[in-house]
């Protein structure tokens, strides 16, 4: 209990069995098993993905892997801080049991050796006083395709009529797909370096080996129109890396790709996580398919000060 400007504030009780664990001491099987079965299963939190995209990272672990929170960290000017890695939309707490106090308890337990912890977390285990919601769109595919299609916007349906001849093929050419993504969107993401793309390729190759990646290419006759990568965990598909060629852009092929995902996985427990929806133009495009908004959180704390 503390006294704040709004009177008495009751804080969640600290967890005595919540420990800071170095990466090399993490049991990968227990960790990855928890991520797969968590209330919210996010592929970015697997050890093999984190190892590629944000080494070093350590973690907070509750008891015998009852709940976990990965902590990607860096050092600048001799100061340690927790940060948000590239090609990872959100992390946060993961647990098989819903508990809305966990976010505050875990954030309060970040070691004081970190001067700052600023990153994006899921909102499934509670909020935090510093939390700023960020827009994210999800489409639950638990209805027949015909029902889902009727909820598309008129503009989406119009564009789909132009792409009836598009053919979708499974592929394992991860390198070419990421090169296309870099070519199309690289100039818009100046903070993403060649190292990030190289590590992303490695992470996707591991995901493919583990059956966690779906790679699709788009064609019209022998004309290559684009590609899309879905990173999967539990019943969640992350639409995290997709791009059209110039020919595909002119044909509005991304409408056809999203429709292909929906049609292929309709009437199932899959959830399509559109991602990227913080940008108005991207949110407008995804909004054509009638998703629901499920925000994640931007949090900023100062562990060295206990804040």
N, C-alpha and C positions, 0 to 999 in steps of 0.2 A: 504494500500500500504506500502510495506517495501522494503528496499534495501538489496539485497542478493548478493552472490558472482557472480551470473549470471545476475546482474543488478536489475532493478525494478521488484518486484513480486507483483501481485495483489491477495490479499486474499479475500475469500468470505466474504460478509458483515455479521457481527454477527446477530443472530436472537434474538430480544428483548423478544420474547414470548417463548423462550426455557428455561425450568425450570428443576431443579434437584428435583425429587420427591422420597420420602421414600417409600419403598415397601408397608407399611401399608396404604398409602394414594392413592394407584393406584386403579383405577376403573377397575376391572377384566373384566367385560363385554366389555367395550370399548377397552381395551388393546387386549384381545383375538380376538375380532372382527376384529381389524386392522391387527393382525398377519395373520389371515385366508385370508384376502383380499389384503395383501400387494403385491407389484410388485414381490417380492420374498417372498414366504411363507415357513418359516422354523419352523418345529415343536418344536425345542429346545427353541424357544422364548416364548412359551405359559407360562403363570404365573404358572400353575400347574406343569409344567416340571421344570422350574427354581426353584420353591420352594423346590423341592425334591433334586435337584442336586447341588445347589450352594447357599443355604441360609447362610448368608444374601446377598441380592441383592437389588439395588435401580435402578433408571432409569432417563434418560433425556427424557422429553416429550415436544413436540412442540405444542403449542396452545391447542386446544380441541382434543387431540389425533390424530393430523394430521400426526405426525411421532414420532417414539420412538426409544430409544436405551437402552437395559438392561445393567446394570453395576454390574456384580458379583464382590464382593470385600472381602478382608481379611485384617487382621492386624498382623504384625510381628515386634517385637522389638518396639512396640508402633507406627509403621508407617502404614498408610492405603495405600492399592494398589488395582488396578483392575487387575484381572487375568483370565486365561482361565480354566474353570471347566472341569472335566473329563466327558466323554460321551456327550460332546457338541462340535460338529465340528466347528461351526461358529455362530456368532451372528451379531452385527452391527446395522445399521439403518433399520427400517421397515416403509414403507409408501405406500399408495395407488397410489401416484403420483411419477413418475420418476423425480428426481432432482439430478444431479451429483455434486452439491455443498454440499449436506447434510452431507456426511461423514466428510469433513473438518470442517464444522460448528459444528457438534456434538462433534467431538474429541476436538475441541478448547474450548468447553463448559464444559468439565469434571472438576469438582470442584478442586480447588487448595489444598484441604485437602488430595488428593491422590498424593503421591510422584511419583508414577509410574502407568501407564496403559499399560499393555502388554497383548494383546489378539487377537483372530482371528475374522475377520468380513467379511461379504459378500461384493462383489465388485460392487453391482448394483447401488450404490448411490455416486460413485466417488472414487478417490484414495486419498492418503495422502503421504506426502514426506517421511515418514518412512516405507511405505508399501513394504513388500516383498511378492510376489505372491507365493501361495502354490497350488500344483497341485490337481485338483479334476476332476472327470469324470462323465459325464451325458449322459444318453441315452434317446432321445425323442421317445416316443412310438406312434407317430402319423401316422404310416404307417402300412399296413397289415403285419401280422406275416411273411408271405412268403417273403416279401421284406426285412424285418429286418434279417431274417435267412440267406438270401443270402449274407449278409454283414458280417457274422461271419467268423472268420479265419478258415483255414483248420484244425488246431489243435482242435479248439472248436467243429467243426462238427464231427471230429473223436472221441473225448471223449463223445459226446452225443450219438453216436451209442452204446457205452458201458453201457449206463444208461437208455435204453429204457424201462426196467422193473421197474424203480423207480416210486413209487406212492407217491403223495403229499396229505397230510391231514391237514385240519384246526385244530387248537388246542387252548386251553386257559390255558395250563400249563406253565405259564410264569416263575414260580420259577425253574422248571426243565430245562427250556431252558437256563436261565441265568447261572445256575449251570454248564451246559455243556460248555457254552462259557467260563466261568471262568476256568474250567478244561483244556480246549484246549489251551486257549491263556493267562491265568493268569500269567504264568511264564515269558511271553514276555512283560508284562506290570507291572513292579515292582512298579510303582508309584500308581497303582490302589489298594486301600485297600478294606477290607471286607465291610467297611462302604459304599463305592461307589457302590458296587454290591447290597447291601441292598437297597440303595436309588434308584438305577436303577430299581430294582424290583417294588418298590412302584410307581415310575413314569410310568412304563409300565402298571401296573394295572389300574392306572388312565386313561392312554391313551386308554386302551382296553375298559373301561367303556364309554369313550367318542367317541368310534368308530374311533380312530386315530391309531390303531395298527392292523397289520396283522401278525399272527403267524402261520407258516407252519412247519410241521414235514415231514421228508422224510423216506420212508420205501421200503424194498424189501422183499416181503412175510411178515414174522413177524420179520424181522431184522431191527432195528432202525438205520438209517444212518445219521441223523443230524436234525438240525432245523434252521429256519431263522426268524428274526423279521424285519418288515418294519414299521417305524414310519412315519405317513402320515400327511400332511397339504396342503391345497389347492390342487394342482395337482402334488405334489412332494412326492415321496416315498424315504425315507432314508434307504439305506441298511446298517444299523448301528450295527447289532448284529446277526451274523450267524456263525454256526460252525458245522463241521462234526464229527461223531464218528470215531473211528479208522477204522471200517468197511467202513464207508462212504468215508474216505480219500483214502483208497485203491481203491475205485471204482470211484474216481474223481467226487463225487456226487455234488460238488458245481457248476460244469458246468451245471448239470441238473437243479439245483435250479434257477440259473440265467435265464436259458432258460424258466423255468416254469413261472417266473415273466413276462418275455417278452411276452410269448405266451398268458398268461392270460389277459394281459392288453394292447395288441397290438391294433392298430387302434383306439387310444383314445388320450385324452389330457394329460395323465399321463407322468411324467418325472421320470426316475429311476436315483436317485443320488447314485452312487456307493460308495462314501466316501473311506477313507483309501488309496487313490491313491498316496499319497506322498511317499509311499514305492515302490521302483522299482519293486519288485517281485509281489506285489499286483496290481500295475498299469499294469504290463505285462498281468496278468490274466484277469483283466477287459477289457484291450485293445482288447482281442479276440472277444469282442462283438460289436466292432466298435462304441464306444462312442465318444463324443466330449469333449474337455477340457474346463472347465469353472472355472478358479482359484478363490480362496478366498484369503484374505489378512492377513498377520501377521503384526500388527502395534504395535509400541512402542512409547509412549509419556511420557512427564514429566510434568503433570499438575501443580505441585507445582512451576515449573520454567516458566510456560507458553509456554512450548515447545512441 
